[in-house]
Amino acid sequence: MLTAGTLPVLTVGNSAVRTAHFSLRAHRNRTLLAWQAAKQQDSTVTLPINPTTLSPLGRNDAFASLSDVGQASYNLKLFPASLPAPTNVSADLTSLEHTMKITLDDFGGVDSTMLGNLRIVQMSLAIIPFGGGVRSSDLTADGLGATVTFDPAVPASVKGAPPPTLGTAPVGSRLYLAPTTAGSPLFGTSLDSANGTGMNLTLPNPSLLYDAIFSVSYSVPSTKVTMSTAGMS
């Protein structure tokens, strides 16, 4: 809507901050389905386990690693517009289990042309324990003991200051969502195209976990309309 004596001016700004959520539980199930499909297509594919002996996790199941016995470690990584081309099918399929590979396509509406102006302002992790008598009622001695380590490329303003261990303190510390402080965001052009950029999650006792939700808050370029007085720049 224009008013007398004004002109519309198009400028480039940033969108409102959006947040995308990624489930470790869903990643585990997708990896299993990919392994099963690969094995069905080519029985000579080498995998850590025989995927046909396992099923996707049901609603009431605790989290379960596909191949780890005891401690499990997962890399939650953001990649630029494309993933590295696989050079070894078996190795690439095997790597799916411990690396959640997230690309711009997973954000919806973000493509390679926006990479330079993609601003990641926060990474956070929600640790959801499994209930029903599996965990100790004394939360200060909870055996879940999940630990989180950010990649050095993630700015302090994006990762905040999480405790070194999540799960060994009362329930409040299970949800890590540090308030974003003033500082530089992580730009899309800073994402490691070969190894990804993000965090590592280590679970000493995966069976005590129900799910871990990796959340990424970001903004992208957007066109904005401002009003200028006619005849003035």
Residue, then its C-alpha position, 0 to 999 in steps of 0.5 A: m500500500l502506497t501513500a502520496g509522495t512515497l516510493p517502494v524500495l526493494t532491499v535485501g535483509n534477513s528472514a525471521v529466525r527459523t529452527a529445523h529439528f533432526s532426530l537421532r532416533a529417526h536417523r537410526n531407523r533411516t540408516l537401518l532401512a538404507w542398509q536393508a535396501a542395499k543388502q537386498q540390492d547387492s548381497t555382497v555389500t559389507l556392513p557392520i551387521n546383518p540388517t535383516t535381523l533388526s527392525p525400526l524402533g517402535r514408539n515404546d522402544a528405548f533407543a538402540s544402536l545398530s552395531d555398537v556394543g556399549q558406548a556409542s558416538y554420533n556426529l551431527k553435521l551440517f554440510p553445504a549444498s551437496l555431500p561428498a561423492p562416495t568412493n566406496v559403497s560399503a564404507d559410505l553406507t557404514s558411515l551413515e550410522h554414526t554421522m547424521k549428514i544434514t544438507l541445505d536441502d533439509f532446511g527447506g527453501v534454502d539452496s546453494t545460491m543462499l549459501g554465502n548469506l545463510r546465518i546459523v545463529q544457534m545449535s542446540l541439543a535436547i536429550i530425552p531419556f527413556g522412562g519406565g523404570v530403566r533409569s535411576s530415580d536419583l537424577t544426580a547419579d543418572g547413568l545416561g551421562a551424555t557428553v557433547t563436543f562442538d567443532p572448533a569452527v562453531p562460534a561461541s555465540v552459536k554454541g553458547a556455554p553448555p555443561p561438559t556433561l548432559g545427563t549427570a545433573p537434574v532434569g533441567s540440564r537435559l535440555y541444552l538450549a543456550p541463549t544466543t549471545a551477541g556475536s558472529p553467526l556461523f555462515g554457510t560458506s564456513l561449513d566444512s564440505a568434506n567433513g561437515t560442521g557441528m557437534n559430537l554426541t557420546l552416549p556411554n549407555p545408549s539404552l537409557l536414551y529415548d531420543a536426541i533432538f539436534s536443532v539448528s536455528y538460522s536465517v536466510p536472505s529475504t527481499k524487503v520493501t521499504m518506503s522512500t519519500a519520492g524524489m529522495s534517495 
